[in-house]
Amino acid sequence: MIERRTVFKVALATGASVLVAACSSDGGGGNGEPGKPAPEQPKAKIAAEPAVNAKDVPVLQPVTVRVAEGTLTDVKVTNPEGEAVPGDFNPERTMWTSNKPLGYGKTYTYAAKASGSDNKEALLNGTFSTLKPAKEIRATLNPADNAEVGVAMPISVKFAADVTDKAAAQKALEVKTSKNVEGAWAWLSPRQADWRPKEFWPANTEVNVTAKLYGVPLGGGAYGKADVTTKFKIGRNQVVKINTPDHVMKVYRDGKEVASYPSSNGKDGDPNLNTPNGTVIVMSKEPVGDFSNPRYGYTNVKKKWAVRISNHGEFIHENEENHGNIGKANTSHGCVNLFEGDAKKYFDSCLIGDPVVITGSKADFPTTSDVMDWLLDWKTWQSKSAI
C-alpha cells in the first residue's frame, strides 16, 4: 500500500509539472506556441468618417481619414467603378480629406495605410454607402450665360418639381454683383424662386449666380440633381413709360426722354381689354407675331415687330390696320399699337428685361404670371422669402 501511494504522488507531481509548462512561455503572447512571443500591434490607429459600414451618408459630407501615433502613407477611397475620390493630405499627413462631392446611391471602398511611431504599418479597409434620393430635382437658371439684359431683369430659378423645403433650397442660392445692389429672393410658386433688386439694376452691372443644389435636401426625400450657374450683364438703362389716356409711348435712357411714339392702347371702357397698370418687362421679341384669337373672332392675324411684355397677353407691336386710331384713341384688345416705322425702331432698341411702366388704365395687371416680379411692392416681395 505504501508503494502504491508513493507512485500516485509521483504521478500527481509529474502532472502538475506538465500543467505549469503549458501555461507559461518565454515572454509569449498567447499564440499557443510555447516559447514564441505574440506580434505587437502597431501603435498607429486609423479612423475614418464616414465610419466603415456606414449607410445613407450625405453626398456633401467630406470623407476624412485620420491617424493617431503615426503618418498616413497612402489613402484611396474608390467608387464602384474603381475611380478614386480626389482629396488632399494635411501638411503633417495625419489627415486626408476629400475635395469633391460623392455620388448618390453608391458604395465606396476604403484602403488606407499608415506608418506608426514604432515603424509598424497599420491598415484600414472597408466600405460605406451614400444615400439614394427618392427623387432628383433638376433646376434651370435665367438669364443664360453671357446674356445682356435690361435693368428690370429678374434672376429666375425654376425647378422641375415642387420644392417643399424652400429654406434649404434658398440657402444654396447666391448672387454676386460688380456693383452694390440691394435685392432679395422670393418664391413665386413651389417651383420658382426669383431674385430682383429693390430698385432697377444699375446700368452695366456684372452678375454671377450660383445655385449649389446638388446634394441639398429639397423635402419629401428629394434632392437637388446638379449645381447650376450663370454669368450675365445688365445693359444700358432704358425705360418705357405709357400713360394710356395720352395715346403715346415714351422711351427714356438714363432718365432722359429719347423717343416718343404715338400709340393706341387697350380699350378704355372695358377693363378686360385695357392695357393694364403696372411695371412689366420685355420678355421676348418676334419679327412677326401671331395674334390670332378665335375668342374675339379673328384668325391668322400677323403683326410685325412684336415685343411681348407679359404672359397675360400684352405686346407692343405695329398695327397699320389701326392706323387711324394710333395717337388718337385706345381701340386695341390690350396691346400697344404703333406705326410700323416706330415699332421697328423700338424693337431694335429694346433688350429682354427692359421695364415698361403703364399707368392710367382702369385695370391692373394680375399677379398670376410667372413673370410678375415688379407688380409686387418691396415689402410684399420680401415676405415671400423662405428665410
DRENDO-1510 file (C-alpha; in Angstrom, 1 decimal, always signed):
<recs>
REC; n; res; u; v; w
REC; 1; MET; +0.0; +0.0; +0.0 .
REC; 2; ILE; +2.8; +2.4; +0.8 .
REC; 3; GLU; +4.4; +1.8; -2.7 .
REC; 4; ARG; +1.1; +2.4; -4.5 .
REC; 5; ARG; +0.6; +5.7; -2.6 .
REC; 6; THR; +4.1; +6.8; -3.5 .
REC; 7; VAL; +3.6; +6.0; -7.1 .
REC; 8; PHE; +0.4; +8.0; -7.1 .
REC; 9; LYS; +2.1; +11.0; -5.5 .
REC; 10; VAL; +4.8; +10.9; -8.1 .
REC; 11; ALA; +2.4; +10.8; -10.9 .
REC; 12; LEU; +0.4; +13.7; -9.4 .
REC; 13; ALA; +3.6; +15.8; -9.1 .
REC; 14; THR; +4.5; +15.0; -12.7 .
REC; 15; GLY; +1.1; +16.0; -13.9 .
REC; 16; ALA; +1.4; +19.3; -12.0 .
REC; 17; SER; +4.7; +19.9; -13.7 .
REC; 18; VAL; +3.1; +19.5; -17.2 .
REC; 19; LEU; +0.3; +21.9; -16.4 .
REC; 20; VAL; +2.7; +24.6; -15.4 .
REC; 21; ALA; +4.8; +24.2; -18.5 .
REC; 22; ALA; +1.6; +24.5; -20.7 .
REC; 23; CYS; +0.6; +27.8; -19.1 .
REC; 24; SER; +3.9; +29.6; -19.4 .
REC; 25; SER; +6.2; +30.8; -22.1 .
REC; 26; ASP; +9.4; +32.7; -22.6 .
REC; 27; GLY; +7.7; +36.2; -23.0 .
REC; 28; GLY; +4.9; +34.6; -25.0 .
REC; 29; GLY; +1.8; +36.4; -26.4 .
REC; 30; GLY; -1.0; +33.9; -26.3 .
REC; 31; ASN; -0.4; +32.4; -29.7 .
REC; 32; GLY; -0.4; +28.8; -28.3 .
REC; 33; GLU; +3.2; +28.2; -29.3 .
REC; 34; PRO; +5.4; +27.7; -26.2 .
REC; 35; GLY; +8.4; +30.0; -26.1 .
REC; 36; LYS; +7.3; +32.3; -29.0 .
REC; 37; PRO; +6.1; +35.9; -28.3 .
REC; 38; ALA; +2.9; +37.2; -30.0 .
REC; 39; PRO; +3.5; +40.0; -32.5 .
REC; 40; GLU; +2.9; +43.5; -31.2 .
REC; 41; GLN; +0.1; +45.6; -32.6 .
REC; 42; PRO; +1.1; +48.8; -34.5 .
REC; 43; LYS; +0.8; +51.9; -32.4 .
REC; 44; ALA; -0.8; +53.9; -35.3 .
REC; 45; LYS; -4.6; +53.9; -35.2 .
REC; 46; ILE; -6.5; +54.9; -38.4 .
REC; 47; ALA; -10.1; +56.2; -38.1 .
REC; 48; ALA; -12.4; +57.3; -40.9 .
REC; 49; GLU; -15.6; +59.4; -41.2 .
REC; 50; PRO; -18.0; +58.1; -42.5 .
REC; 51; ALA; -17.2; +55.0; -40.5 .
REC; 52; VAL; -16.8; +51.7; -42.1 .
REC; 53; ASN; -20.2; +50.1; -42.8 .
REC; 54; ALA; -22.0; +53.5; -42.5 .
REC; 55; LYS; -25.2; +53.8; -44.6 .
REC; 56; ASP; -27.2; +56.7; -46.1 .
REC; 57; VAL; -24.2; +59.0; -46.0 .
REC; 58; PRO; -25.0; +62.5; -47.3 .
REC; 59; VAL; -23.1; +63.1; -50.6 .
REC; 60; LEU; -21.9; +66.5; -49.4 .
REC; 61; GLN; -20.3; +65.1; -46.3 .
REC; 62; PRO; -16.5; +65.2; -46.7 .
REC; 63; VAL; -14.7; +61.9; -46.3 .
REC; 64; THR; -11.9; +62.2; -43.7 .
REC; 65; VAL; -9.2; +59.6; -42.8 .
REC; 66; ARG; -7.1; +60.4; -39.7 .
REC; 67; VAL; -4.3; +58.6; -37.9 .
REC; 68; ALA; -3.0; +58.8; -34.4 .
REC; 69; GLU; +0.5; +57.9; -33.4 .
REC; 70; GLY; +1.7; +57.8; -37.0 .
REC; 71; THR; +1.6; +59.3; -40.5 .
REC; 72; LEU; -0.6; +58.3; -43.5 .
REC; 73; THR; +1.4; +56.8; -46.3 .
REC; 74; ASP; -1.5; +56.1; -48.7 .
REC; 75; VAL; -5.2; +56.7; -48.8 .
REC; 76; LYS; -7.6; +55.5; -51.5 .
REC; 77; VAL; -11.3; +55.9; -51.5 .
REC; 78; THR; -12.9; +54.5; -54.6 .
REC; 79; ASN; -16.3; +54.3; -56.1 .
REC; 80; PRO; -17.9; +51.2; -57.6 .
REC; 81; GLU; -16.3; +51.9; -61.0 .
REC; 82; GLY; -12.9; +51.9; -59.3 .
REC; 83; GLU; -12.4; +55.6; -59.7 .
REC; 84; ALA; -10.6; +57.4; -56.9 .
REC; 85; VAL; -12.3; +60.2; -54.9 .
REC; 86; PRO; -9.9; +63.2; -55.1 .
REC; 87; GLY; -8.6; +64.5; -51.8 .
REC; 88; ASP; -5.6; +66.1; -50.0 .
REC; 89; PHE; -3.4; +65.4; -47.1 .
REC; 90; ASN; -2.7; +68.0; -44.4 .
REC; 91; PRO; +1.0; +69.1; -44.1 .
REC; 92; GLU; +1.7; +66.6; -41.3 .
REC; 93; ARG; +0.0; +63.7; -43.2 .
REC; 94; THR; -2.1; +62.9; -40.2 .
REC; 95; MET; -5.4; +63.6; -42.1 .
REC; 96; TRP; -6.7; +63.2; -45.6 .
REC; 97; THR; -9.9; +65.0; -46.7 .
REC; 98; SER; -11.9; +64.5; -49.9 .
REC; 99; ASN; -12.5; +67.7; -52.0 .
REC; 100; LYS; -15.4; +66.7; -54.3 .
REC; 101; PRO; -18.9; +65.5; -53.5 .
REC; 102; LEU; -19.8; +61.9; -53.5 .
REC; 103; GLY; -22.3; +60.2; -55.8 .
REC; 104; TYR; -25.9; +59.3; -54.9 .
REC; 105; GLY; -26.6; +55.7; -54.0 .
REC; 106; LYS; -23.0; +54.4; -54.3 .
REC; 107; THR; -20.8; +52.1; -52.2 .
REC; 108; TYR; -17.3; +53.4; -51.6 .
REC; 109; THR; -14.3; +51.4; -50.5 .
REC; 110; TYR; -11.5; +52.5; -48.1 .
REC; 111; ALA; -7.9; +51.4; -48.5 .
REC; 112; ALA; -5.6; +53.4; -46.1 .
REC; 113; LYS; -2.1; +52.7; -44.8 .
REC; 114; ALA; -0.2; +54.4; -42.1 .
REC; 115; SER; +3.3; +54.1; -40.6 .
REC; 116; GLY; +3.3; +54.2; -36.8 .
REC; 117; SER; +5.7; +55.8; -34.5 .
REC; 118; ASP; +7.0; +52.3; -33.9 .
REC; 119; ASN; +7.7; +51.9; -37.7 .
REC; 120; LYS; +4.9; +49.3; -38.0 .
REC; 121; GLU; +2.3; +49.5; -40.7 .
REC; 122; ALA; -1.4; +50.0; -39.9 .
REC; 123; LEU; -4.2; +49.3; -42.3 .
REC; 124; LEU; -7.8; +50.4; -42.7 .
REC; 125; ASN; -10.2; +48.7; -45.1 .
REC; 126; GLY; -13.9; +48.6; -45.5 .
REC; 127; THR; -16.9; +50.2; -47.3 .
REC; 128; PHE; -19.7; +52.8; -46.7 .
REC; 129; SER; -22.7; +53.7; -48.8 .
REC; 130; THR; -24.3; +57.1; -49.7 .
REC; 131; LEU; -28.0; +58.0; -49.6 .
REC; 132; LYS; -30.3; +57.3; -52.6 .
REC; 133; PRO; -32.8; +60.1; -53.1 .
REC; 134; ALA; -36.5; +59.4; -53.6 .
REC; 135; LYS; -36.3; +61.9; -56.5 .
REC; 136; GLU; -33.6; +64.1; -58.0 .
REC; 137; ILE; -34.9; +67.5; -59.0 .
REC; 138; ARG; -33.2; +69.5; -61.8 .
REC; 139; ALA; -33.1; +73.3; -61.8 .
REC; 140; THR; -32.5; +75.9; -64.5 .
REC; 141; LEU; -31.3; +79.5; -64.3 .
REC; 142; ASN; -32.3; +82.5; -66.3 .
REC; 143; PRO; -30.8; +84.8; -67.7 .
REC; 144; ALA; -28.5; +82.5; -69.6 .
REC; 145; ASP; -24.7; +82.7; -69.6 .
REC; 146; ASN; -23.3; +85.9; -71.3 .
REC; 147; ALA; -26.7; +87.5; -71.8 .
REC; 148; GLU; -27.0; +91.3; -71.8 .
REC; 149; VAL; -30.4; +92.2; -70.3 .
REC; 150; GLY; -32.4; +95.2; -69.2 .
REC; 151; VAL; -32.4; +96.9; -65.8 .
REC; 152; ALA; -35.6; +95.2; -64.6 .
REC; 153; MET; -34.5; +91.7; -65.4 .
REC; 154; PRO; -35.1; +89.2; -62.6 .
REC; 155; ILE; -33.0; +86.2; -61.8 .
REC; 156; SER; -35.2; +83.1; -62.0 .
REC; 157; VAL; -34.5; +79.6; -60.7 .
REC; 158; LYS; -37.1; +77.1; -61.9 .
REC; 159; PHE; -37.3; +73.5; -60.5 .
REC; 160; ALA; -38.7; +70.5; -62.4 .
REC; 161; ALA; -40.8; +69.5; -59.4 .
REC; 162; ASP; -42.3; +71.1; -56.3 .
REC; 163; VAL; -39.8; +72.1; -53.6 .
REC; 164; THR; -41.1; +71.7; -50.1 .
REC; 165; ASP; -38.0; +72.6; -48.2 .
REC; 166; LYS; -37.7; +76.1; -49.7 .
REC; 167; ALA; -35.4; +77.4; -47.0 .
REC; 168; ALA; -32.8; +74.7; -47.8 .
REC; 169; ALA; -33.0; +75.4; -51.5 .
REC; 170; GLN; -32.8; +79.2; -51.0 .
REC; 171; LYS; -29.7; +78.9; -48.8 .
REC; 172; ALA; -28.0; +77.2; -51.7 .
REC; 173; LEU; -28.6; +80.3; -54.0 .
REC; 174; GLU; -26.0; +83.1; -54.2 .
REC; 175; VAL; -25.9; +86.3; -56.2 .
REC; 176; LYS; -22.7; +88.3; -56.6 .
REC; 177; THR; -22.7; +91.7; -58.3 .
REC; 178; SER; -19.9; +94.0; -59.5 .
REC; 179; LYS; -21.8; +97.0; -58.0 .
REC; 180; ASN; -23.5; +97.3; -54.7 .
REC; 181; VAL; -27.2; +96.2; -55.2 .
REC; 182; GLU; -29.9; +95.5; -52.7 .
REC; 183; GLY; -32.1; +92.6; -53.6 .
REC; 184; ALA; -34.0; +89.6; -52.3 .
REC; 185; TRP; -35.3; +86.1; -53.2 .
REC; 186; ALA; -39.0; +85.5; -53.4 .
REC; 187; TRP; -40.9; +82.2; -54.1 .
REC; 188; LEU; -43.5; +82.8; -56.8 .
REC; 189; SER; -44.6; +79.2; -56.7 .
REC; 190; PRO; -43.3; +75.8; -55.3 .
REC; 191; ARG; -41.3; +75.5; -58.4 .
REC; 192; GLN; -39.9; +79.0; -58.9 .
REC; 193; ALA; -37.7; +81.4; -56.9 .
REC; 194; ASP; -36.8; +84.8; -58.3 .
REC; 195; TRP; -34.3; +87.4; -57.2 .
REC; 196; ARG; -34.8; +91.0; -58.1 .
REC; 197; PRO; -33.2; +94.3; -56.9 .
REC; 198; LYS; -35.2; +96.7; -54.7 .
REC; 199; GLU; -34.9; +99.3; -57.5 .
REC; 200; PHE; -33.9; +98.8; -61.1 .
REC; 201; TRP; -30.4; +97.4; -61.6 .
REC; 202; PRO; -27.6; +99.9; -62.0 .
REC; 203; ALA; -26.6; +100.0; -65.7 .
REC; 204; ASN; -23.6; +97.8; -66.7 .
REC; 205; THR; -23.6; +95.7; -63.6 .
REC; 206; GLU; -22.0; +92.3; -63.9 .
REC; 207; VAL; -23.8; +89.5; -62.2 .
REC; 208; ASN; -22.8; +86.0; -61.1 .
REC; 209; VAL; -25.3; +83.5; -59.9 .
REC; 210; THR; -24.5; +80.1; -58.2 .
REC; 211; ALA; -27.2; +77.6; -57.3 .
REC; 212; LYS; -25.3; +74.9; -55.4 .
REC; 213; LEU; -28.2; +72.5; -55.3 .
REC; 214; TYR; -26.5; +69.1; -55.7 .
REC; 215; GLY; -26.9; +67.1; -52.5 .
REC; 216; VAL; -29.3; +69.7; -51.0 .
REC; 217; PRO; -32.5; +68.1; -49.4 .
REC; 218; LEU; -35.5; +69.7; -51.1 .
REC; 219; GLY; -38.1; +68.0; -49.0 .
REC; 220; GLY; -40.0; +64.7; -49.2 .
REC; 221; GLY; -36.9; +62.7; -49.8 .
REC; 222; ALA; -36.0; +64.7; -52.9 .
REC; 223; TYR; -32.6; +66.2; -53.5 .
REC; 224; GLY; -31.0; +68.6; -56.0 .
REC; 225; LYS; -29.8; +66.9; -59.1 .
REC; 226; ALA; -27.0; +69.3; -60.1 .
REC; 227; ASP; -25.4; +72.6; -59.4 .
REC; 228; VAL; -26.2; +75.4; -62.0 .
REC; 229; THR; -24.5; +78.7; -62.6 .
REC; 230; THR; -24.9; +81.7; -64.8 .
REC; 231; LYS; -23.0; +84.9; -65.6 .
REC; 232; PHE; -24.6; +87.9; -67.3 .
REC; 233; LYS; -24.5; +91.6; -67.7 .
REC; 234; ILE; -27.0; +94.4; -67.2 .
REC; 235; GLY; -27.1; +96.7; -70.2 .
REC; 236; ARG; -27.9; +100.4; -70.6 .
REC; 237; ASN; -30.8; +101.9; -68.6 .
REC; 238; GLN; -33.8; +102.1; -70.9 .
REC; 239; VAL; -37.4; +102.5; -69.5 .
REC; 240; VAL; -40.6; +102.8; -71.4 .
REC; 241; LYS; -43.5; +104.8; -69.9 .
REC; 242; ILE; -47.1; +104.7; -71.1 .
REC; 243; ASN; -49.9; +106.7; -69.6 .
REC; 244; THR; -52.7; +105.1; -71.6 .
REC; 245; PRO; -55.0; +108.2; -71.9 .
REC; 246; ASP; -52.2; +110.1; -73.6 .
REC; 247; HIS; -52.0; +107.8; -76.6 .
REC; 248; VAL; -48.2; +108.0; -76.6 .
REC; 249; MET; -45.3; +105.7; -75.6 .
REC; 250; LYS; -42.2; +107.4; -74.4 .
REC; 251; VAL; -38.7; +105.9; -74.2 .
REC; 252; TYR; -36.2; +107.1; -71.6 .
REC; 253; ARG; -32.4; +106.5; -71.5 .
REC; 254; ASP; -30.7; +107.2; -68.2 .
REC; 255; GLY; -33.8; +109.2; -67.1 .
REC; 256; LYS; -33.9; +111.4; -70.3 .
REC; 257; GLU; -36.6; +111.1; -72.9 .
REC; 258; VAL; -35.1; +109.9; -76.2 .
REC; 259; ALA; -38.2; +108.9; -78.2 .
REC; 260; SER; -41.9; +109.5; -78.2 .
REC; 261; TYR; -44.2; +107.3; -80.3 .
REC; 262; PRO; -48.0; +107.7; -80.9 .
REC; 263; SER; -49.9; +104.7; -79.7 .
REC; 264; SER; -53.3; +103.1; -79.5 .
REC; 265; ASN; -53.7; +101.2; -76.3 .
REC; 266; GLY; -56.3; +98.8; -74.8 .
REC; 267; LYS; -59.9; +99.9; -74.9 .
REC; 268; ASP; -60.7; +102.4; -72.1 .
REC; 269; GLY; -64.3; +101.3; -71.5 .
REC; 270; ASP; -63.6; +97.6; -70.9 .
REC; 271; PRO; -61.3; +96.6; -68.1 .
REC; 272; ASN; -60.9; +93.2; -69.7 .
REC; 273; LEU; -59.4; +94.9; -72.8 .
REC; 274; ASN; -57.3; +97.6; -71.0 .
REC; 275; THR; -53.6; +97.7; -71.3 .
REC; 276; PRO; -53.3; +97.2; -67.5 .
REC; 277; ASN; -51.4; +99.3; -65.0 .
REC; 278; GLY; -48.1; +98.1; -63.6 .
REC; 279; THR; -44.4; +97.6; -64.2 .
REC; 280; VAL; -43.7; +94.7; -66.6 .
REC; 281; ILE; -40.7; +93.7; -68.6 .
REC; 282; VAL; -39.7; +92.9; -72.2 .
REC; 283; MET; -40.0; +89.1; -72.2 .
REC; 284; SER; -39.4; +88.2; -75.9 .
REC; 285; LYS; -39.0; +89.7; -79.4 .
REC; 286; GLU; -40.5; +88.4; -82.6 .
REC; 287; PRO; -40.1; +90.0; -86.0 .
REC; 288; VAL; -43.6; +88.7; -86.9 .
REC; 289; GLY; -46.0; +87.7; -84.2 .
REC; 290; ASP; -49.2; +85.7; -84.5 .
REC; 291; PHE; -52.1; +87.5; -82.8 .
REC; 292; SER; -54.9; +85.2; -83.8 .
REC; 293; ASN; -57.7; +85.0; -81.2 .
REC; 294; PRO; -60.8; +83.0; -82.1 .
REC; 295; ARG; -62.5; +84.2; -78.9 .
REC; 296; TYR; -62.7; +87.6; -80.4 .
REC; 297; GLY; -63.4; +86.4; -84.0 .
REC; 298; TYR; -60.1; +86.9; -85.7 .
REC; 299; THR; -57.6; +84.3; -87.1 .
REC; 300; ASN; -54.4; +84.4; -89.0 .
REC; 301; VAL; -53.5; +87.8; -87.7 .
REC; 302; LYS; -49.8; +88.6; -88.1 .
REC; 303; LYS; -48.2; +91.7; -86.8 .
REC; 304; LYS; -44.6; +92.9; -87.2 .
REC; 305; TRP; -42.0; +93.9; -84.6 .
REC; 306; ALA; -43.8; +92.1; -81.7 .
REC; 307; VAL; -42.4; +92.7; -78.2 .
REC; 308; ARG; -44.0; +90.6; -75.5 .
REC; 309; ILE; -44.4; +92.5; -72.2 .
REC; 310; SER; -46.4; +90.0; -70.2 .
REC; 311; ASN; -47.8; +86.4; -70.0 .
REC; 312; HIS; -51.2; +88.0; -69.7 .
REC; 313; GLY; -51.3; +88.6; -73.5 .
REC; 314; GLU; -49.9; +92.1; -73.9 .
REC; 315; PHE; -47.4; +93.1; -76.6 .
REC; 316; ILE; -46.0; +96.3; -78.2 .
REC; 317; HIS; -46.3; +95.9; -82.0 .
REC; 318; GLU; -47.1; +97.6; -85.2 .
REC; 319; ASN; -50.7; +97.7; -86.3 .
REC; 320; GLU; -51.1; +99.6; -89.5 .
REC; 321; GLU; -54.7; +98.3; -89.8 .
REC; 322; ASN; -55.4; +100.5; -86.8 .
REC; 323; HIS; -53.5; +103.4; -88.3 .
REC; 324; GLY; -56.4; +106.0; -87.9 .
REC; 325; ASN; -56.6; +105.5; -84.2 .
REC; 326; ILE; -52.9; +105.4; -83.3 .
REC; 327; GLY; -52.1; +108.6; -81.3 .
REC; 328; LYS; -55.8; +109.4; -81.1 .
REC; 329; ALA; -57.9; +106.7; -79.4 .
REC; 330; ASN; -57.5; +103.5; -77.5 .
REC; 331; THR; -59.1; +100.7; -79.5 .
REC; 332; SER; -56.9; +97.6; -79.1 .
REC; 333; HIS; -57.6; +94.5; -77.1 .
REC; 334; GLY; -54.8; +95.2; -74.7 .
REC; 335; CYS; -51.7; +95.6; -76.8 .
REC; 336; VAL; -49.8; +98.8; -77.5 .
REC; 337; ASN; -50.3; +99.6; -81.3 .
REC; 338; LEU; -47.6; +101.6; -83.0 .
REC; 339; PHE; -46.9; +102.7; -86.6 .
REC; 340; GLU; -44.7; +100.2; -88.4 .
REC; 341; GLY; -41.7; +102.5; -88.6 .
REC; 342; ASP; -41.9; +103.4; -84.9 .
REC; 343; ALA; -42.5; +99.7; -83.9 .
REC; 344; LYS; -39.3; +98.8; -85.8 .
REC; 345; LYS; -37.2; +101.5; -84.1 .
REC; 346; TYR; -38.4; +100.4; -80.7 .
REC; 347; PHE; -37.9; +96.7; -81.5 .
REC; 348; ASP; -34.3; +97.4; -82.4 .
REC; 349; SER; -33.6; +99.4; -79.3 .
REC; 350; CYS; -35.0; +97.2; -76.6 .
REC; 351; LEU; -33.4; +94.4; -74.5 .
REC; 352; ILE; -35.1; +91.5; -72.8 .
REC; 353; GLY; -35.6; +92.7; -69.2 .
REC; 354; ASP; -36.3; +96.3; -70.1 .
REC; 355; PRO; -39.0; +97.8; -67.9 .
REC; 356; VAL; -42.3; +99.0; -69.3 .
REC; 357; VAL; -44.3; +101.2; -66.8 .
REC; 358; ILE; -48.0; +101.5; -67.6 .
REC; 359; THR; -50.4; +103.9; -65.8 .
REC; 360; GLY; -53.8; +105.5; -66.4 .
REC; 361; SER; -55.9; +102.3; -67.0 .
REC; 362; LYS; -59.0; +101.1; -65.1 .
REC; 363; ALA; -57.4; +97.7; -64.5 .
REC; 364; ASP; -54.2; +96.4; -63.0 .
REC; 365; PHE; -52.0; +93.6; -64.2 .
REC; 366; PRO; -53.0; +90.3; -62.4 .
REC; 367; THR; -50.2; +88.8; -60.2 .
REC; 368; THR; -50.8; +85.3; -61.6 .
REC; 369; SER; -48.0; +85.1; -64.1 .
REC; 370; ASP; -44.6; +83.6; -63.6 .
REC; 371; VAL; -43.1; +87.0; -64.5 .
REC; 372; MET; -44.8; +89.3; -62.0 .
REC; 373; ASP; -41.7; +90.5; -60.1 .
REC; 374; TRP; -42.3; +94.3; -60.4 .
REC; 375; LEU; -46.0; +94.0; -59.8 .
REC; 376; LEU; -45.3; +93.5; -56.1 .
REC; 377; ASP; -44.1; +96.2; -53.7 .
REC; 378; TRP; -40.8; +95.7; -52.0 .
REC; 379; LYS; -42.3; +94.7; -48.6 .
REC; 380; THR; -44.6; +92.1; -50.2 .
REC; 381; TRP; -41.7; +90.8; -52.3 .
REC; 382; GLN; -39.5; +90.3; -49.1 .
REC; 383; SER; -42.4; +88.5; -47.4 .
REC; 384; LYS; -42.1; +85.7; -50.0 .
REC; 385; SER; -38.6; +84.8; -48.9 .
REC; 386; ALA; -38.2; +81.4; -47.3 .
REC; 387; ILE; -35.5; +82.5; -44.8 .
</recs>
